[in-house]
Amino acid sequence: MRALDLKAATWRRSSYSNQDGGQCLEVADGFAPVVPVRDSKKPHGPVLAFAAASWSSFVAALKGDHLTA
C-alpha cells in the first residue's frame, strides 16, 4: 500500500465528542477507497487507514444496524 498524503486532509471529530477533547477518533473524508482514522489527542501521531467497506460495517455495528458485508 502506498503512503497517503494527508497534509491537506480535513479531519472531523465524532459528534459524541465533548468540548474537553475526551477520548475521540477523527476521520478524514475524500480518500477512497480507505478511511484515515487518528487519535484526536495526538493529531500529529500515527494514522490508521481502514478499507471503506470495513469502516462502514464497523460503524453500522456500533450503531446496531447489523449490516452484513
N, CA, C and O atoms as a CHARMM CRD file, in Angstrom:
* protein
*
  276
    1    1 MET  N      0.84400  -1.17700   0.00000 PROA 1      0.00000
    2    1 MET  CA     0.00000   0.00000   0.00000 PROA 1      0.00000
    3    1 MET  C      0.88600   1.23400   0.00000 PROA 1      0.00000
    4    1 MET  O      1.87000   1.29700   0.73600 PROA 1      0.00000
    5    2 ARG  N      0.54500   2.19900  -0.81000 PROA 2      0.00000
    6    2 ARG  CA     1.31900   3.43600  -0.84900 PROA 2      0.00000
    7    2 ARG  C      0.91200   4.34400   0.30300 PROA 2      0.00000
    8    2 ARG  O     -0.19700   4.23800   0.82600 PROA 2      0.00000
    9    3 ALA  N      1.79500   5.21700   0.68600 PROA 3      0.00000
   10    3 ALA  CA     1.52300   6.14600   1.78500 PROA 3      0.00000
   11    3 ALA  C      0.48800   7.18200   1.35300 PROA 3      0.00000
   12    3 ALA  O      0.48900   7.63400   0.20800 PROA 3      0.00000
   13    4 LEU  N     -0.38100   7.54600   2.26600 PROA 4      0.00000
   14    4 LEU  CA    -1.38000   8.58200   1.99600 PROA 4      0.00000
   15    4 LEU  C     -0.78000   9.95100   2.27600 PROA 4      0.00000
   16    4 LEU  O     -0.09100  10.13700   3.28000 PROA 4      0.00000
   17    5 ASP  N     -1.03500  10.89700   1.40500 PROA 5      0.00000
   18    5 ASP  CA    -0.62500  12.27800   1.64800 PROA 5      0.00000
   19    5 ASP  C     -1.78100  12.98000   2.35000 PROA 5      0.00000
   20    5 ASP  O     -2.76900  13.35700   1.71900 PROA 5      0.00000
   21    6 LEU  N     -1.64700  13.15200   3.66200 PROA 6      0.00000
   22    6 LEU  CA    -2.73700  13.70200   4.47800 PROA 6      0.00000
   23    6 LEU  C     -2.51200  15.16100   4.87000 PROA 6      0.00000
   24    6 LEU  O     -3.20300  15.68200   5.74600 PROA 6      0.00000
   25    7 LYS  N     -1.54500  15.82400   4.22200 PROA 7      0.00000
   26    7 LYS  CA    -1.24200  17.22000   4.58700 PROA 7      0.00000
   27    7 LYS  C     -2.45100  18.13500   4.43300 PROA 7      0.00000
   28    7 LYS  O     -2.63100  19.05100   5.23500 PROA 7      0.00000
   29    8 ALA  N     -3.27200  17.90800   3.42900 PROA 8      0.00000
   30    8 ALA  CA    -4.41800  18.78200   3.17700 PROA 8      0.00000
   31    8 ALA  C     -5.72600  18.17700   3.69000 PROA 8      0.00000
   32    8 ALA  O     -6.80700  18.67900   3.38100 PROA 8      0.00000
   33    9 ALA  N     -5.62900  17.10500   4.47000 PROA 9      0.00000
   34    9 ALA  CA    -6.83900  16.42600   4.95500 PROA 9      0.00000
   35    9 ALA  C     -7.63400  17.33000   5.89300 PROA 9      0.00000
   36    9 ALA  O     -7.07500  18.08600   6.68700 PROA 9      0.00000
   37   10 THR  N     -8.94000  17.22700   5.77400 PROA 10     0.00000
   38   10 THR  CA    -9.84100  17.88800   6.71700 PROA 10     0.00000
   39   10 THR  C    -10.39100  16.80300   7.62700 PROA 10     0.00000
   40   10 THR  O    -11.10200  15.89900   7.18900 PROA 10     0.00000
   41   11 TRP  N    -10.04800  16.91300   8.89700 PROA 11     0.00000
   42   11 TRP  CA   -10.43700  15.90200   9.87600 PROA 11     0.00000
   43   11 TRP  C    -11.72000  16.31800  10.56000 PROA 11     0.00000
   44   11 TRP  O    -11.93500  17.49900  10.83300 PROA 11     0.00000
   45   12 ARG  N    -12.57500  15.34200  10.83800 PROA 12     0.00000
   46   12 ARG  CA   -13.79800  15.61900  11.59600 PROA 12     0.00000
   47   12 ARG  C    -13.85700  14.68200  12.78900 PROA 12     0.00000
   48   12 ARG  O    -13.48600  13.51000  12.72000 PROA 12     0.00000
   49   13 ARG  N    -14.33300  15.24200  13.87200 PROA 13     0.00000
   50   13 ARG  CA   -14.40000  14.51100  15.13600 PROA 13     0.00000
   51   13 ARG  C    -15.79500  13.93100  15.31700 PROA 13     0.00000
   52   13 ARG  O    -16.76700  14.43500  14.75600 PROA 13     0.00000
   53   14 SER  N    -15.87900  12.89800  16.08100 PROA 14     0.00000
   54   14 SER  CA   -17.15500  12.26600  16.38300 PROA 14     0.00000
   55   14 SER  C    -18.14600  13.27500  16.95000 PROA 14     0.00000
   56   14 SER  O    -17.76900  14.16800  17.70900 PROA 14     0.00000
   57   15 SER  N    -19.40000  13.12900  16.58100 PROA 15     0.00000
   58   15 SER  CA   -20.44100  14.00000  17.13400 PROA 15     0.00000
   59   15 SER  C    -20.65600  13.71700  18.61400 PROA 15     0.00000
   60   15 SER  O    -21.30200  14.50600  19.30300 PROA 15     0.00000
   61   16 TYR  N    -20.13200  12.61400  19.10800 PROA 16     0.00000
   62   16 TYR  CA   -20.23400  12.27700  20.52700 PROA 16     0.00000
   63   16 TYR  C    -19.11400  12.90600  21.35200 PROA 16     0.00000
   64   16 TYR  O    -19.08800  12.76200  22.57400 PROA 16     0.00000
   65   17 SER  N    -18.20900  13.58800  20.70400 PROA 17     0.00000
   66   17 SER  CA   -17.09000  14.22500  21.39500 PROA 17     0.00000
   67   17 SER  C    -17.57900  15.43300  22.18700 PROA 17     0.00000
   68   17 SER  O    -18.50700  16.12600  21.77100 PROA 17     0.00000
   69   18 ASN  N    -16.95000  15.67400  23.32000 PROA 18     0.00000
   70   18 ASN  CA   -17.30300  16.86500  24.08000 PROA 18     0.00000
   71   18 ASN  C    -16.24400  17.94500  23.85900 PROA 18     0.00000
   72   18 ASN  O    -15.22500  17.69400  23.21500 PROA 18     0.00000
   73   19 GLN  N    -16.47800  19.12200  24.38200 PROA 19     0.00000
   74   19 GLN  CA   -15.56400  20.24700  24.18700 PROA 19     0.00000
   75   19 GLN  C    -14.24000  20.08100  24.92600 PROA 19     0.00000
   76   19 GLN  O    -13.27500  20.78300  24.62700 PROA 19     0.00000
   77   20 ASP  N    -14.18500  19.16500  25.88100 PROA 20     0.00000
   78   20 ASP  CA   -12.95900  18.94700  26.65300 PROA 20     0.00000
   79   20 ASP  C    -11.95700  18.06000  25.91600 PROA 20     0.00000
   80   20 ASP  O    -10.86000  17.82300  26.42100 PROA 20     0.00000
   81   21 GLY  N    -12.31000  17.57500  24.75400 PROA 21     0.00000
   82   21 GLY  CA   -11.40000  16.71400  23.99800 PROA 21     0.00000
   83   21 GLY  C    -11.71900  15.25900  24.18000 PROA 21     0.00000
   84   21 GLY  O    -11.91100  14.54000  23.20000 PROA 21     0.00000
   85   22 GLY  N    -11.78100  14.80700  25.41000 PROA 22     0.00000
   86   22 GLY  CA   -12.13600  13.42400  25.67700 PROA 22     0.00000
   87   22 GLY  C    -11.28100  12.42500  24.92900 PROA 22     0.00000
   88   22 GLY  O    -10.17600  12.73700  24.48400 PROA 22     0.00000
   89   23 GLN  N    -11.79700  11.24300  24.80000 PROA 23     0.00000
   90   23 GLN  CA   -11.11700  10.18700  24.07300 PROA 23     0.00000
   91   23 GLN  C    -11.86200   9.97200  22.77100 PROA 23     0.00000
   92   23 GLN  O    -12.85100   9.24100  22.72500 PROA 23     0.00000
   93   24 CYS  N    -11.38600  10.61200  21.71100 PROA 24     0.00000
   94   24 CYS  CA   -12.11400  10.61400  20.45000 PROA 24     0.00000
   95   24 CYS  C    -11.24800  10.20400  19.27300 PROA 24     0.00000
   96   24 CYS  O    -10.02000  10.28200  19.30200 PROA 24     0.00000
   97   25 LEU  N    -11.93500   9.77000  18.25500 PROA 25     0.00000
   98   25 LEU  CA   -11.30100   9.49800  16.97900 PROA 25     0.00000
   99   25 LEU  C    -11.69900  10.58700  16.00500 PROA 25     0.00000
  100   25 LEU  O    -12.76900  11.18400  16.12000 PROA 25     0.00000
  101   26 GLU  N    -10.82700  10.83500  15.05000 PROA 26     0.00000
  102   26 GLU  CA   -11.14400  11.73100  13.95600 PROA 26     0.00000
  103   26 GLU  C    -10.96900  10.95200  12.65900 PROA 26     0.00000
  104   26 GLU  O    -10.09100  10.09600  12.55500 PROA 26     0.00000
  105   27 VAL  N    -11.80200  11.24900  11.67900 PROA 27     0.00000
  106   27 VAL  CA   -11.69500  10.62600  10.36800 PROA 27     0.00000
  107   27 VAL  C    -11.56700  11.71300   9.31400 PROA 27     0.00000
  108   27 VAL  O    -12.01600  12.84200   9.51400 PROA 27     0.00000
  109   28 ALA  N    -10.96000  11.36900   8.20500 PROA 28     0.00000
  110   28 ALA  CA   -10.82800  12.28900   7.07200 PROA 28     0.00000
  111   28 ALA  C    -11.56700  11.68700   5.88500 PROA 28     0.00000
  112   28 ALA  O    -11.38900  10.51300   5.56100 PROA 28     0.00000
  113   29 ASP  N    -12.39600  12.49900   5.24100 PROA 29     0.00000
  114   29 ASP  CA   -13.14000  12.05500   4.06700 PROA 29     0.00000
  115   29 ASP  C    -12.34400  12.36500   2.80200 PROA 29     0.00000
  116   29 ASP  O    -11.41600  13.17500   2.81700 PROA 29     0.00000
  117   30 GLY  N    -12.72300  11.70800   1.71000 PROA 30     0.00000
  118   30 GLY  CA   -12.13600  12.00500   0.42000 PROA 30     0.00000
  119   30 GLY  C    -10.90400  11.20800   0.05900 PROA 30     0.00000
  120   30 GLY  O    -10.14700  11.61000  -0.82400 PROA 30     0.00000
  121   31 PHE  N    -10.68600  10.08100   0.72300 PROA 31     0.00000
  122   31 PHE  CA    -9.50800   9.26400   0.43800 PROA 31     0.00000
  123   31 PHE  C     -9.89600   7.85500  -0.00300 PROA 31     0.00000
  124   31 PHE  O     -9.19400   6.88900   0.29500 PROA 31     0.00000
  125   32 ALA  N    -11.01100   7.74700  -0.71100 PROA 32     0.00000
  126   32 ALA  CA   -11.49200   6.43800  -1.17500 PROA 32     0.00000
  127   32 ALA  C    -10.35700   5.71300  -1.89200 PROA 32     0.00000
  128   32 ALA  O     -9.59800   6.33700  -2.63400 PROA 32     0.00000
  129   33 PRO  N    -10.23700   4.45100  -1.68700 PROA 33     0.00000
  130   33 PRO  CA   -11.14300   3.50000  -1.03900 PROA 33     0.00000
  131   33 PRO  C    -10.82200   3.23700   0.43400 PROA 33     0.00000
  132   33 PRO  O    -11.17800   2.18000   0.95400 PROA 33     0.00000
  133   34 VAL  N    -10.16300   4.16900   1.11100 PROA 34     0.00000
  134   34 VAL  CA    -9.84700   3.98100   2.53100 PROA 34     0.00000
  135   34 VAL  C    -10.41800   5.12700   3.35900 PROA 34     0.00000
  136   34 VAL  O    -10.79000   6.17500   2.83100 PROA 34     0.00000
  137   35 VAL  N    -10.47700   4.90000   4.67200 PROA 35     0.00000
  138   35 VAL  CA   -10.88900   5.92900   5.63200 PROA 35     0.00000
  139   35 VAL  C     -9.74000   6.09800   6.61900 PROA 35     0.00000
  140   35 VAL  O     -9.48500   5.20600   7.42800 PROA 35     0.00000
  141   36 PRO  N     -9.03700   7.24500   6.56200 PROA 36     0.00000
  142   36 PRO  CA    -7.97600   7.50700   7.54100 PROA 36     0.00000
  143   36 PRO  C     -8.58900   7.84600   8.90300 PROA 36     0.00000
  144   36 PRO  O     -9.55800   8.60000   8.98800 PROA 36     0.00000
  145   37 VAL  N     -8.01200   7.28100   9.96200 PROA 37     0.00000
  146   37 VAL  CA    -8.50600   7.48000  11.32700 PROA 37     0.00000
  147   37 VAL  C     -7.31900   7.80800  12.21900 PROA 37     0.00000
  148   37 VAL  O     -6.25700   7.19500  12.10400 PROA 37     0.00000
  149   38 ARG  N     -7.50600   8.78800  13.12000 PROA 38     0.00000
  150   38 ARG  CA    -6.43000   9.14700  14.05300 PROA 38     0.00000
  151   38 ARG  C     -7.01400   9.48200  15.41900 PROA 38     0.00000
  152   38 ARG  O     -8.21900   9.68600  15.56500 PROA 38     0.00000
  153   39 ASP  N     -6.14500   9.53200  16.40500 PROA 39     0.00000
  154   39 ASP  CA    -6.49500   9.90800  17.77600 PROA 39     0.00000
  155   39 ASP  C     -6.56200  11.43000  17.83900 PROA 39     0.00000
  156   39 ASP  O     -5.58900  12.10200  17.49800 PROA 39     0.00000
  157   40 SER  N     -7.68300  11.97900  18.26500 PROA 40     0.00000
  158   40 SER  CA    -7.84000  13.43600  18.29500 PROA 40     0.00000
  159   40 SER  C     -6.87800  14.11200  19.26500 PROA 40     0.00000
  160   40 SER  O     -6.56800  15.29400  19.11100 PROA 40     0.00000
  161   41 LYS  N     -6.40500  13.36700  20.26500 PROA 41     0.00000
  162   41 LYS  CA    -5.47500  13.95200  21.23800 PROA 41     0.00000
  163   41 LYS  C     -4.04900  14.00400  20.70600 PROA 41     0.00000
  164   41 LYS  O     -3.20100  14.70100  21.26200 PROA 41     0.00000
  165   42 LYS  N     -3.78400  13.26800  19.62900 PROA 42     0.00000
  166   42 LYS  CA    -2.43900  13.22000  19.03800 PROA 42     0.00000
  167   42 LYS  C     -2.54700  13.45500  17.53200 PROA 42     0.00000
  168   42 LYS  O     -2.29900  12.53800  16.74900 PROA 42     0.00000
  169   43 PRO  N     -2.91500  14.66800  17.11800 PROA 43     0.00000
  170   43 PRO  CA    -3.15600  14.92400  15.70300 PROA 43     0.00000
  171   43 PRO  C     -1.93900  14.73800  14.81000 PROA 43     0.00000
  172   43 PRO  O     -2.09200  14.58700  13.59800 PROA 43     0.00000
  173   44 HSD  N     -0.74500  14.74300  15.36600 PROA 44     0.00000
  174   44 HSD  CA     0.45700  14.53600  14.56300 PROA 44     0.00000
  175   44 HSD  C      1.01200  13.13000  14.74200 PROA 44     0.00000
  176   44 HSD  O      2.11200  12.81900  14.28600 PROA 44     0.00000
  177   45 GLY  N      0.22800  12.28100  15.41900 PROA 45     0.00000
  178   45 GLY  CA     0.63100  10.90300  15.64300 PROA 45     0.00000
  179   45 GLY  C      0.26700  10.01400  14.47600 PROA 45     0.00000
  180   45 GLY  O     -0.04500  10.50300  13.39000 PROA 45     0.00000
  181   46 PRO  N      0.30500   8.71100  14.69200 PROA 46     0.00000
  182   46 PRO  CA     0.03800   7.76900  13.60500 PROA 46     0.00000
  183   46 PRO  C     -1.41400   7.80700  13.13800 PROA 46     0.00000
  184   46 PRO  O     -2.31500   8.20400  13.87600 PROA 46     0.00000
  185   47 VAL  N     -1.61100   7.39000  11.91100 PROA 47     0.00000
  186   47 VAL  CA    -2.93300   7.30400  11.28800 PROA 47     0.00000
  187   47 VAL  C     -3.13800   5.87300  10.82800 PROA 47     0.00000
  188   47 VAL  O     -2.24600   5.27000  10.23200 PROA 47     0.00000
  189   48 LEU  N     -4.30600   5.33700  11.10300 PROA 48     0.00000
  190   48 LEU  CA    -4.68400   4.03000  10.58600 PROA 48     0.00000
  191   48 LEU  C     -5.59600   4.24900   9.38800 PROA 48     0.00000
  192   48 LEU  O     -6.45100   5.13400   9.41700 PROA 48     0.00000
  193   49 ALA  N     -5.42600   3.45800   8.34200 PROA 49     0.00000
  194   49 ALA  CA    -6.27500   3.55300   7.15900 PROA 49     0.00000
  195   49 ALA  C     -7.06000   2.25600   7.03200 PROA 49     0.00000
  196   49 ALA  O     -6.48000   1.18400   6.85400 PROA 49     0.00000
  197   50 PHE  N     -8.38400   2.35900   7.12500 PROA 50     0.00000
  198   50 PHE  CA    -9.26200   1.19800   7.02800 PROA 50     0.00000
  199   50 PHE  C     -9.90800   1.16700   5.64900 PROA 50     0.00000
  200   50 PHE  O    -10.20000   2.21600   5.07600 PROA 50     0.00000
  201   51 ALA  N    -10.13000  -0.02100   5.12000 PROA 51     0.00000
  202   51 ALA  CA   -10.90300  -0.14500   3.88900 PROA 51     0.00000
  203   51 ALA  C    -12.27600   0.46500   4.14200 PROA 51     0.00000
  204   51 ALA  O    -12.87600   0.22800   5.19100 PROA 51     0.00000
  205   52 ALA  N    -12.77600   1.24400   3.19500 PROA 52     0.00000
  206   52 ALA  CA   -14.03700   1.97100   3.38900 PROA 52     0.00000
  207   52 ALA  C    -15.18700   1.03100   3.75100 PROA 52     0.00000
  208   52 ALA  O    -15.99100   1.34700   4.62900 PROA 52     0.00000
  209   53 ALA  N    -15.27100  -0.10800   3.09000 PROA 53     0.00000
  210   53 ALA  CA   -16.34400  -1.06200   3.38500 PROA 53     0.00000
  211   53 ALA  C    -16.23000  -1.60100   4.80800 PROA 53     0.00000
  212   53 ALA  O    -17.23800  -1.76600   5.49500 PROA 53     0.00000
  213   54 SER  N    -15.01200  -1.87400   5.24800 PROA 54     0.00000
  214   54 SER  CA   -14.80200  -2.36400   6.61000 PROA 54     0.00000
  215   54 SER  C    -15.17700  -1.30600   7.63800 PROA 54     0.00000
  216   54 SER  O    -15.79700  -1.62000   8.65400 PROA 54     0.00000
  217   55 TRP  N    -14.80400  -0.05600   7.38300 PROA 55     0.00000
  218   55 TRP  CA   -15.13800   1.03800   8.29900 PROA 55     0.00000
  219   55 TRP  C    -16.66200   1.20400   8.37800 PROA 55     0.00000
  220   55 TRP  O    -17.21000   1.38900   9.46400 PROA 55     0.00000
  221   56 SER  N    -17.34000   1.13900   7.23300 PROA 56     0.00000
  222   56 SER  CA   -18.80200   1.27200   7.22300 PROA 56     0.00000
  223   56 SER  C    -19.46100   0.16000   8.02000 PROA 56     0.00000
  224   56 SER  O    -20.41700   0.40700   8.75500 PROA 56     0.00000
  225   57 SER  N    -18.96100  -1.06300   7.88200 PROA 57     0.00000
  226   57 SER  CA   -19.50200  -2.18700   8.64500 PROA 57     0.00000
  227   57 SER  C    -19.26800  -2.00400  10.13700 PROA 57     0.00000
  228   57 SER  O    -20.14400  -2.29700  10.95000 PROA 57     0.00000
  229   58 PHE  N    -18.08900  -1.52000  10.49200 PROA 58     0.00000
  230   58 PHE  CA   -17.75100  -1.26800  11.89500 PROA 58     0.00000
  231   58 PHE  C    -18.69500  -0.22400  12.50200 PROA 58     0.00000
  232   58 PHE  O    -19.24800  -0.43600  13.58200 PROA 58     0.00000
  233   59 VAL  N    -18.87500   0.89200  11.81100 PROA 59     0.00000
  234   59 VAL  CA   -19.75200   1.95700  12.30700 PROA 59     0.00000
  235   59 VAL  C    -21.19700   1.46100  12.40000 PROA 59     0.00000
  236   59 VAL  O    -21.89000   1.75800  13.37400 PROA 59     0.00000
  237   60 ALA  N    -21.65000   0.71800  11.40800 PROA 60     0.00000
  238   60 ALA  CA   -23.01400   0.17600  11.44300 PROA 60     0.00000
  239   60 ALA  C    -23.20700  -0.75900  12.63200 PROA 60     0.00000
  240   60 ALA  O    -24.25000  -0.72900  13.28500 PROA 60     0.00000
  241   61 ALA  N    -22.20200  -1.58700  12.91200 PROA 61     0.00000
  242   61 ALA  CA   -22.28600  -2.49600  14.05300 PROA 61     0.00000
  243   61 ALA  C    -22.36100  -1.71300  15.36800 PROA 61     0.00000
  244   61 ALA  O    -23.10500  -2.08700  16.27500 PROA 61     0.00000
  245   62 LEU  N    -21.59700  -0.63500  15.46600 PROA 62     0.00000
  246   62 LEU  CA   -21.66200   0.18900  16.67500 PROA 62     0.00000
  247   62 LEU  C    -23.02800   0.82800  16.86000 PROA 62     0.00000
  248   62 LEU  O    -23.52000   0.97200  17.97900 PROA 62     0.00000
  249   63 LYS  N    -23.62400   1.20500  15.74900 PROA 63     0.00000
  250   63 LYS  CA   -24.94900   1.83000  15.79800 PROA 63     0.00000
  251   63 LYS  C    -26.05700   0.79700  15.98100 PROA 63     0.00000
  252   63 LYS  O    -27.20000   1.14800  16.27400 PROA 63     0.00000
  253   64 GLY  N    -25.71400  -0.47100  15.80800 PROA 64     0.00000
  254   64 GLY  CA   -26.71100  -1.51600  15.94100 PROA 64     0.00000
  255   64 GLY  C    -27.47100  -1.80300  14.66900 PROA 64     0.00000
  256   64 GLY  O    -28.53200  -2.42600  14.71200 PROA 64     0.00000
  257   65 ASP  N    -26.94500  -1.35800  13.51900 PROA 65     0.00000
  258   65 ASP  CA   -27.62600  -1.56700  12.24800 PROA 65     0.00000
  259   65 ASP  C    -27.48500  -2.99900  11.73800 PROA 65     0.00000
  260   65 ASP  O    -28.29000  -3.43100  10.91300 PROA 65     0.00000
  261   66 HSD  N    -26.50800  -3.72900  12.19500 PROA 66     0.00000
  262   66 HSD  CA   -26.29800  -5.13600  11.85500 PROA 66     0.00000
  263   66 HSD  C    -26.21200  -5.37100  10.35800 PROA 66     0.00000
  264   66 HSD  O    -26.82800  -6.30700   9.84800 PROA 66     0.00000
  265   67 LEU  N    -25.46400  -4.54500   9.64600 PROA 67     0.00000
  266   67 LEU  CA   -25.23700  -4.75100   8.22300 PROA 67     0.00000
  267   67 LEU  C    -24.28500  -5.91700   8.03400 PROA 67     0.00000
  268   67 LEU  O    -23.40000  -6.14500   8.85900 PROA 67     0.00000
  269   68 THR  N    -24.46100  -6.64100   6.96800 PROA 68     0.00000
  270   68 THR  CA   -23.53300  -7.72500   6.65000 PROA 68     0.00000
  271   68 THR  C    -22.76200  -7.34300   5.39800 PROA 68     0.00000
  272   68 THR  O    -23.28500  -6.67100   4.50800 PROA 68     0.00000
  273   69 ALA  N    -21.53700  -7.77100   5.34400 PROA 69     0.00000
  274   69 ALA  CA   -20.69200  -7.45500   4.18500 PROA 69     0.00000
  275   69 ALA  C    -20.87500  -8.48000   3.09900 PROA 69     0.00000
  276   69 ALA  O    -20.24700  -8.38200   2.04500 PROA 69     0.00000
